[in-house]
Amino acid sequence: MDYLKNLSNQHEFIYFIGGKYYVLGWRACVECDYDKNNIEYAYNQYCENVCEDISDEFAYKLFYRLNTRAITICEQQGRCNDIEQEIKKYNFDECEMKELQEQMDKYLKFFVDHHIGQKLKIAGR
């Protein structure tokens, strides 16, 4: 489960697994039951553009919207110390874990291709 280790080192982000939204990432493993309409809108915008040829600035805006919401949810719901243990409580089946892996792959490609890390450093995050 190396991908869960990788996930625990990534910025907090929102994933859609088994019909529900989750915040996963650095010390983050929380089901999103907060602000669902805004989360759904921002997530759908991200999904519509994740594989498109968009500007780095627009990509950063898409990332930032989901990352900021994810951080807010984590701060309200609490953080976890071990995502590998915490994620077990959701009882994701094999298909749902595959969904997560595929979304993580897209996240990483998007993050690297659009230089999100550099923009976050400039923003002090």
Secondary structure, DSSP 8 states (H G I E B T S, - for coil): -HHHHHHHHS--EEEEETTEEEEEETTEEEE--SSHHHHHHHHHHHHHHTTS---HHHHHHHHHHHHHHHHHHHHHH---S-HHHHGGGG---HHHHHHHHHHHHHHHHHHHHTTHHHHHHHTT-
